[in-house]
Protein backbone atom coordinates (compact mmCIF):
# COMPACT_ATOMS: atom_id res chain seq x y z
CA UNK A 1 0.00 0.00 0.00
CA UNK A 2 1.48 3.33 -1.06
CA UNK A 3 0.90 6.75 0.44
CA UNK A 4 -0.01 8.16 -2.98
CA UNK A 5 -2.91 5.69 -3.14
CA UNK A 6 -4.15 6.79 0.27
CA UNK A 7 -3.84 10.45 -0.75
CA UNK A 8 -5.92 9.71 -3.84
CA UNK A 9 -8.56 7.94 -1.73
CA UNK A 10 -8.81 10.82 0.78
CA UNK A 11 -9.01 13.44 -1.99
CA UNK A 12 -11.88 11.63 -3.72
CA UNK A 13 -13.60 11.02 -0.38
CA UNK A 14 -13.38 14.73 0.42
CA UNK A 15 -14.56 15.94 -2.98
CA UNK A 16 -16.89 13.03 -3.90
CA UNK A 17 -15.96 13.96 -7.44
CA UNK A 18 -13.09 12.45 -9.43
CA UNK A 19 -12.47 15.48 -11.61
CA UNK A 20 -12.25 17.90 -8.66
CA UNK A 21 -10.06 15.44 -6.74
CA UNK A 22 -7.74 15.16 -9.75
CA UNK A 23 -7.48 18.96 -9.94
CA UNK A 24 -6.70 19.09 -6.21
CA UNK A 25 -3.91 16.56 -6.65
CA UNK A 26 -2.74 18.27 -9.84
CA UNK A 27 -3.00 15.11 -11.91
CA UNK A 28 -5.15 13.69 -14.70
CA UNK A 29 -8.38 11.87 -13.84
CA UNK A 30 -7.39 8.58 -15.49
CA UNK A 31 -4.31 7.87 -13.27
CA UNK A 32 -6.34 8.96 -10.25
CA UNK A 33 -8.99 6.35 -11.08
CA UNK A 34 -6.23 3.78 -11.54
CA UNK A 35 -4.85 4.53 -8.07
CA UNK A 36 -8.27 4.00 -6.53
CA UNK A 37 -8.69 0.70 -8.36
CA UNK A 38 -5.23 -0.43 -7.22
CA UNK A 39 -6.03 0.44 -3.60
CA UNK A 40 -9.36 -1.38 -3.76
CA UNK A 41 -7.61 -4.44 -5.17
CA UNK A 42 -5.01 -4.38 -2.37
CA UNK A 43 -7.67 -3.99 0.34
CA UNK A 44 -10.11 -6.40 -1.24
CA UNK A 45 -13.07 -4.05 -0.82
CA UNK A 46 -14.85 -1.41 -2.89
CA UNK A 47 -14.30 2.08 -1.52
CA UNK A 48 -16.71 4.05 -3.71
CA UNK A 49 -20.02 3.56 -5.44
CA UNK A 50 -19.76 5.34 -8.77
CA UNK A 51 -22.49 6.27 -11.21
CA UNK A 52 -22.62 8.79 -14.02
CA UNK A 53 -24.15 11.32 -11.63
CA UNK A 54 -22.59 10.77 -8.24
CA UNK A 55 -19.75 9.28 -6.20
CA UNK A 56 -20.24 8.17 -2.66
CA UNK A 57 -18.32 6.13 -0.10
CA UNK A 58 -19.26 2.54 0.53
CA UNK A 59 -19.69 1.43 4.16
CA UNK A 60 -16.16 -0.05 3.92
CA UNK A 61 -14.84 3.22 2.51
CA UNK A 62 -16.42 5.19 5.35
CA UNK A 63 -14.74 2.95 7.92
CA UNK A 64 -11.35 3.05 6.24
CA UNK A 65 -11.33 6.81 5.69
CA UNK A 66 -10.42 7.67 9.30
CA UNK A 67 -7.53 5.19 9.26
CA UNK A 68 -6.29 6.61 5.95
CA UNK A 69 -6.32 10.16 7.32
CA UNK A 70 -4.44 9.04 10.45
CA UNK A 71 -1.82 7.22 8.34
CA UNK A 72 -1.23 10.31 6.21
CA UNK A 73 -0.94 12.53 9.30
CA UNK A 74 1.62 10.14 10.79
CA UNK A 75 3.58 10.10 7.52
CA UNK A 76 3.58 13.90 7.41
CA UNK A 77 4.76 14.06 11.03
CA UNK A 78 7.57 11.63 10.26
CA UNK A 79 8.65 13.69 7.28
CA UNK A 80 8.62 16.90 9.35
CA UNK A 81 10.63 15.24 12.13
CA UNK A 82 13.21 14.05 9.61
CA UNK A 83 13.44 17.56 8.17
CA UNK A 84 13.91 19.07 11.64
CA UNK A 85 16.68 16.59 12.39
CA UNK A 86 18.33 17.27 9.02
CA UNK A 87 18.19 21.01 9.64
CA UNK A 88 19.46 20.73 13.22
CA UNK A 89 16.12 21.78 14.74
CA UNK A 90 15.59 18.51 16.68
CA UNK A 91 17.22 15.20 17.47
CA UNK A 92 19.43 13.61 20.11
CA UNK A 93 22.66 15.21 21.29
CA UNK A 94 24.99 13.04 23.39
CA UNK A 95 26.97 15.38 25.61
CA UNK A 96 29.84 14.49 27.91
CA UNK A 97 30.81 16.76 30.81
CA UNK A 98 33.32 16.97 33.62
CA UNK A 99 31.82 16.88 37.11
CA UNK A 100 33.13 20.32 38.03
CA UNK A 101 31.20 21.89 35.13
CA UNK A 102 27.88 20.33 36.14
CA UNK A 103 26.62 23.26 38.20
CA UNK A 104 27.42 26.29 36.04
CA UNK A 105 28.80 25.82 32.54
CA UNK A 106 26.68 22.75 31.74
CA UNK A 107 23.29 24.31 32.64
CA UNK A 108 24.28 27.59 30.99
CA UNK A 109 25.18 25.83 27.75
CA UNK A 110 22.03 23.70 27.81
CA UNK A 111 19.84 26.78 28.30
CA UNK A 112 21.56 28.53 25.40
CA UNK A 113 21.18 25.45 23.18
CA UNK A 114 17.50 24.94 23.96
CA UNK A 115 16.88 28.62 23.30
CA UNK A 116 17.81 27.97 19.67
CA UNK A 117 16.76 24.32 19.36
CA UNK A 118 13.78 23.80 21.72
CA UNK A 119 13.08 20.25 20.44
CA UNK A 120 16.57 18.90 21.10
CA UNK A 121 16.91 15.82 23.33
CA UNK A 122 20.11 15.66 25.38
CA UNK A 123 21.76 12.54 26.75
CA UNK A 124 24.36 13.41 29.41
CA UNK A 125 27.42 11.35 30.32
CA UNK A 126 29.86 12.34 33.07
CA UNK A 127 33.43 11.86 31.85
CA UNK A 128 36.80 13.38 32.65
CA UNK A 129 38.51 15.40 29.92
CA UNK A 130 40.71 12.57 28.58
CA UNK A 131 37.82 10.09 28.54
CA UNK A 132 35.73 12.55 26.55
CA UNK A 133 38.26 12.36 23.71
CA UNK A 134 38.08 8.55 23.77
CA UNK A 135 34.28 8.73 23.73
CA UNK A 136 34.35 11.11 20.76
CA UNK A 137 36.68 8.79 18.87
CA UNK A 138 34.43 5.79 19.60
CA UNK A 139 31.28 7.77 18.67
CA UNK A 140 29.77 7.42 22.15
CA UNK A 141 29.24 11.19 22.52
CA UNK A 142 28.76 14.01 20.03
CA UNK A 143 30.48 16.72 22.07
CA UNK A 144 31.90 17.31 25.52
CA UNK A 145 32.45 20.02 28.12
CA UNK A 146 36.04 19.48 29.22
CA UNK A 147 38.58 21.37 31.29
CA UNK A 148 42.00 21.03 29.65
CA UNK A 149 41.59 18.18 27.17
CA UNK A 150 44.84 16.59 25.91
CA UNK A 151 44.00 17.50 22.32
CA UNK A 152 47.55 16.88 21.12
CA UNK A 153 47.23 13.22 22.10
CA UNK A 154 44.04 12.65 20.08
CA UNK A 155 44.14 10.43 16.99
CA UNK A 156 41.54 12.54 15.16
CA UNK A 157 40.91 16.22 14.49
CA UNK A 158 39.31 17.78 17.55
CA UNK A 159 37.12 20.84 17.23
CA UNK A 160 37.38 23.16 20.23
CA UNK A 161 35.64 26.30 21.46
CA UNK A 162 36.60 28.08 24.67
CA UNK A 163 33.78 28.71 27.12
CA UNK A 164 33.94 31.46 29.72
CA UNK A 165 36.56 30.54 32.34
CA UNK A 166 35.21 29.77 35.79
CA UNK A 167 36.79 31.54 38.78
CA UNK A 168 37.77 29.76 42.00
CA UNK A 169 36.38 30.81 45.36
CA UNK A 170 37.60 29.97 48.82
CA UNK A 171 35.13 28.00 50.93
CA UNK A 172 35.40 27.98 54.71
CA UNK A 173 33.14 26.92 57.60
CA UNK A 174 30.55 29.59 58.33
CA UNK A 175 32.03 30.13 61.83
CA UNK A 176 35.56 30.52 60.48
CA UNK A 177 37.54 33.67 61.33
CA UNK A 178 37.47 34.70 57.64
CA UNK A 179 33.83 33.82 56.96
CA UNK A 180 32.56 37.40 56.99
CA UNK A 181 35.25 38.75 54.62
CA UNK A 182 34.22 39.79 51.11
CA UNK A 183 37.64 39.04 49.60
CA UNK A 184 40.82 37.42 50.90
CA UNK A 185 44.38 36.66 49.85
CA UNK A 186 44.98 32.99 49.14
CA UNK A 187 47.93 33.14 51.56
CA UNK A 188 45.38 33.75 54.37
CA UNK A 189 44.60 30.02 54.12
CA UNK A 190 48.22 28.84 54.23
CA UNK A 191 48.05 27.45 57.77
CA UNK A 192 44.61 25.86 57.45
CA UNK A 193 43.81 22.15 57.03
CA UNK A 194 42.64 21.58 53.44
CA UNK A 195 39.99 19.36 51.90
CA UNK A 196 40.45 18.39 48.24
CA UNK A 197 38.80 15.86 45.97
CA UNK A 198 40.72 12.61 45.76
CA UNK A 199 43.14 11.57 43.02
CA UNK A 200 40.42 9.75 41.05
CA UNK A 201 38.40 12.94 40.61
CA UNK A 202 41.02 15.66 40.99
CA UNK A 203 42.96 15.67 37.71
CA UNK A 204 43.70 19.07 36.24
CA UNK A 205 41.44 20.90 38.67
CA UNK A 206 43.33 19.75 41.79
CA UNK A 207 46.66 20.30 40.09
CA UNK A 208 45.49 23.82 39.30
CA UNK A 209 44.70 24.42 42.99
CA UNK A 210 48.20 23.24 43.96
CA UNK A 211 49.72 25.62 41.39
CA UNK A 212 47.68 28.54 42.75
CA UNK A 213 48.79 27.78 46.29
CA UNK A 214 52.42 27.47 45.17
CA UNK A 215 52.27 30.93 43.61
CA UNK A 216 50.87 32.21 46.91
CA UNK A 217 53.91 30.77 48.69
CA UNK A 218 52.64 27.58 50.33
CA UNK A 219 51.72 23.96 49.75
CA UNK A 220 48.22 23.07 51.06
CA UNK A 221 48.14 20.70 54.02
CA UNK A 222 45.55 18.19 52.75
CA UNK A 223 43.86 16.82 55.86
CA UNK A 224 40.92 15.11 54.12
CA UNK A 225 40.12 13.82 50.63
CA UNK A 226 36.57 13.85 49.32
CA UNK A 227 35.42 11.32 46.70
CA UNK A 228 34.42 14.05 44.23
CA UNK A 229 34.33 17.81 43.96
CA UNK A 230 30.79 18.51 45.29
CA UNK A 231 31.56 16.25 48.28
CA UNK A 232 34.22 18.73 49.40
CA UNK A 233 31.48 21.00 50.70
CA UNK A 234 30.24 18.61 53.41
CA UNK A 235 33.52 18.36 55.35
CA UNK A 236 33.99 22.13 54.99
CA UNK A 237 30.54 22.69 56.50
CA UNK A 238 31.50 20.28 59.29
CA UNK A 239 34.49 22.41 60.21
CA UNK A 240 37.17 19.99 59.04
CA UNK A 241 39.01 22.43 56.79
CA UNK A 242 38.94 24.85 53.87
CA UNK A 243 39.16 24.49 50.12
CA UNK A 244 38.97 26.17 46.73
CA UNK A 245 36.07 25.31 44.45
CA UNK A 246 34.85 26.63 41.08
CA UNK A 247 32.10 29.21 41.04
CA UNK A 248 29.41 26.67 40.15
CA UNK A 249 30.16 24.57 43.26
CA UNK A 250 30.39 27.61 45.54
CA UNK A 251 27.01 28.75 44.25
CA UNK A 252 25.28 25.63 45.59
CA UNK A 253 24.74 27.48 48.88
CA UNK A 254 25.53 24.57 51.23
CA UNK A 255 24.45 25.44 54.82
CA UNK A 256 27.46 25.95 57.09
CA UNK A 257 29.75 27.05 54.25
CA UNK A 258 30.83 30.60 53.40
CA UNK A 259 32.24 31.31 49.93
CA UNK A 260 34.75 34.16 49.63
CA UNK A 261 36.24 35.81 46.54
CA UNK A 262 40.01 35.76 46.04
CA UNK A 263 42.16 38.75 45.21
CA UNK A 264 42.60 39.15 41.47
CA UNK A 265 46.33 38.48 41.71
CA UNK A 266 45.66 35.11 43.38
CA UNK A 267 42.98 34.08 40.91
CA UNK A 268 43.57 31.56 38.13
CA UNK A 269 40.18 30.92 36.50
CA UNK A 270 39.42 27.37 35.50
CA UNK A 271 39.45 26.89 31.73
CA UNK A 272 36.41 25.24 30.16
CA UNK A 273 36.44 23.92 26.59
CA UNK A 274 33.74 22.56 24.31
CA UNK A 275 35.17 19.67 22.27
CA UNK A 276 33.80 17.65 19.36
CA UNK A 277 34.95 15.33 16.56
CA UNK A 278 35.67 17.72 13.69
CA UNK A 279 34.80 15.11 11.02
CA UNK A 280 31.46 14.18 12.63
CA UNK A 281 30.04 17.54 13.63
CA UNK A 282 26.39 17.41 12.49
CA UNK A 283 23.69 20.11 12.68
CA UNK A 284 23.14 19.72 16.43
CA UNK A 285 26.85 19.98 17.17
CA UNK A 286 26.97 23.12 15.04
CA UNK A 287 23.99 24.49 17.02
CA UNK A 288 25.83 23.66 20.27
CA UNK A 289 28.97 25.45 19.08
CA UNK A 290 26.86 28.46 18.11
CA UNK A 291 25.23 28.41 21.56
CA UNK A 292 28.66 28.30 23.20
CA UNK A 293 29.47 31.71 21.72
CA UNK A 294 26.51 33.33 23.48
CA UNK A 295 27.12 35.19 26.77
CA UNK A 296 27.35 32.68 29.62
CA UNK A 297 24.98 34.32 32.04
CA UNK A 298 25.50 33.48 35.70
CA UNK A 299 22.95 32.20 38.19
CA UNK A 300 22.71 35.32 40.31
CA UNK A 301 26.16 34.94 41.90
CA UNK A 302 27.90 38.21 42.76
CA UNK A 303 31.22 37.36 44.39
CA UNK A 304 33.23 38.47 41.36
CA UNK A 305 31.79 41.98 41.80
CA UNK A 306 32.66 42.26 45.49
CA UNK A 307 34.90 45.21 46.43
CA UNK A 308 38.48 44.60 47.46
CA UNK A 309 39.43 44.52 51.12
CA UNK A 310 37.30 43.67 54.09
N, C-alpha and C positions, 0 to 999 in steps of 0.2 A: 504494500500500500504506500503510495507516494503522497507527499504533502500537496503537490499540485493537483492531485485528484480530489483531495479533501477541500482545497480552496475552490475548485470548480463546483463541488457539491454545495458548499455554503453559499457561494454567490448565486447559484440558481435557486436555492431555498429562500434566500433573502428577496430576490427579485420576482420569483415565480414566473420567469420569462427568460427564455434562452438568449434571445437577441440582446436584451438589456444586460444580462449577466456577462455575455461575451464582450460587450462594450466596456463594462466595468473592469474586466480582466484584460482589456486591450488585446483581444485575440478574435479570431474568426469563430463563427458559430459551429462550423463542422467539427474542428478539433475539440471544442468544448463538449459537444455531444458525445464524441468518442471517449473523452475522459470520464464522463458520467457512466457510459456503458462499461468501460473497463472497471470502474469502482464497483458497479453493481455485480459484475461477474466475479470479482474478488470476494465480495461480501456474501454473494449467493442470495441476494434479495433485490427486489425492485425498490428504488428510492423515490421515483416520481411516477405519477399517472399523467400521461401526456395525450392531449387531443389537439385538434386543429385550433381550438379556441382557448384552452387553458392548460396550465401546469399546476399540479398540486402535489404535496408530499404524500406518500403512502404512510400507513401507520408505522412501518419499519423505518422509513425516512425520518419521521417525526422523532422517533426514539433515538436514532443515531445522530441527529443534528447536534444535540447538546454535547455529545462525546466528541464530535468533529470540531466544534468550536473550542472545546477545552484543549484538544490536541494541538490545534493551531496556535492557541495562546501560549502553551508550553513551549512549542517550537520557537515562537517569537522571543520568549523570555530567554531561552537558551542562546539564541543568536545575539541578543543584546548583551548577555553576560559575557559571551566570548569576545564581543567587540570591546566591552569595558576592560576585560583582561588584556586584550591586545593593545589597547590605548593607555594602559597603566592606570585605569580608573577603578580597578577592583582586583581581587586576587589574594593569594597568600604570600606573605613576606616572612621568611624565616630569619630571625634576628638574634645574633649572639650578643652577649654583654658581659662586662666584668662586674663583679659584685659591687665594687665601690661606685659604679655609675648608676646603680639601680634606683637611687633616690632623688637624683637631680637631672643628669644629662639624659638618661633613658626616658623618663616621663616627658621632659621637654621636647625631645625629638619625636616621640610618639604623638604628642599633641600637634606639633607642627605638621607631621605627615598626614594625620587624619584631617587636618584643616584643608588640605589639598586633595586628599583621596579618602573621603568618608567611608567608602565601602571596603577598604582594605581590611584583610584579616591578618593578624600578626601572631606568629608562633615564636615564643621567647625561649632561649637556651642560655643558661649561665655558663660561661667559659672564660678562662684566663686569656690573656692577649695571644700567647703562642698557640694555644689550642684553637683559637678562632681562625688562625691561618690554616691549620690542618683541616678544620671543618669546611672552610671555603674551598680548599683543594679537593676535598672528598664530596663536595656538593651537598653538605648537610645543613649549611646555612647560606643565605643570600648576601648577608652583610653582617658586620659586627661593630660594636662600640668597644674599642680597646683603649688601653692606656699608652704604652709605648711598644707597639707590635714590632717584632724582629723582622721587618719587611725584607731586609737584605738576605735573610736566610730562606725566603720563600722560593719555591720552584715554579712559580707562575707570576704573572704581572699583577701586582696588587694596586688597586685604586685606593687612594686615601683622600680624606678631607678633614682638616683640623676643626674640631668643635671648640667652643669657648673653654679655656682652661678653668679648672676648678680650684679655688683657693683652699688652703688648709686653715683650720681654726684649732686653737688649744681648747681642750675640754678638761674640766676639773670638777671635783665634787662641789656641790652647791654651798657647802660650809667651808670651803677652802679660803685661805687668806687672800687669794687673788680673784675670788669669784665675782666680786662686784666691780672689777676693773673693766673698762671698755676696750682697752688695747694693752698688750704687754709685749715685752721683749722675750724672745724664745729663751734667752739665757736665764730668765726668771724661773725657769723650770729645771735648771741644771741639777739641782740637788734633790729632786723629787723621784719617788719610785714611778716607773713607767709601765703602761699596759699597751702592748702591741699585738696585732694579729699574728698568729703563728706562721712558721715557715711555709706551710702548705698554701696559705692564703695571702701571704705578704707580698711576695714578688717585688715588682718595681716600686709599688707604693711604699712598702716598708723601707726599701733601700733609699727611697727619696727622703723619708723622714730622718734616717740616719745621716744622710748628706746635709740636710738642713741643720741638724743638731751639731754636726762637725763644724759647719761654718760659724755657728754661734759659740764654738769653743768648748764643747763637751760631747761626751758619748752617753746616750741615755742608759740609765740603770734599769733594765727590763726586769721588773719584779714578777709580772704575770703575763702569760700569753693567752689570748682569746682565740677560739677556733676560726672566727672570721671577723671581718671589719665591723659590722653592726654590733657584734657581741662584745666589742671593746667597751661600749657604753655602760653595760651593767656593772662591771667591776669599778668603773669610774664613779658611778652613782653610789656604789657601796663604800666608797672612801679608800679603795685599795691603791689608787695612783692616778696619774694624769696621762694624757695622750694628745696626739694630733690626729684629726680626722678631716676628710674633705667636707666642703660646705654641705653637700647633700645629707651626710650622716649627722652633722651638727644640727641641721635643721629639723631632725626628727623630734626634738623637744622632749628628751627622756627626763622624767622627774628625777631630781637629785643631781642633775648635771648642769653646769654652767658653761656656755661656749663663749670664747673670748677671741677677738681679732688679734692678729700678730702685726707687729710693726712692718711696714712695707719692706724694709731692708732685710728682714728675716724671712719674708714670704718667698715661696717657690711654688707657684700654682701647678696643680697636677694636670699634665697634658691629657687630652682626650681626643681620640682619632676614630673617625668612621672609616672602616675598611671594607672592601668588596673585591671579588674576582673580576679583573678588568675585562676578561674575555666573555664573562657570563652576565654582565650587568644588563638586566631587562628593564622594562618600563617602570616597575615598582622600585627597583634599585635607583633608577634615575630620579624618580619622585622623592626617594629618601635623601639622596644627595642634594637635591634642590631644597628640601626642607631643612637640611643641616646648615644651609647658608642663611637661614632666617635668624633674627635675633633670638638668643636663648634666654627668654624671660625667666626670672627667678620665681620662687614661690613665696614671696613676701619677706625674704630674709634681708636684714639691713646691716649686718656686721661690717661689711666692706665699706659702708658709709660712715662708720663711727669716727668721731674726732680722735686725734692723737692724744696721748697722755691719759691721765686718770679720768 
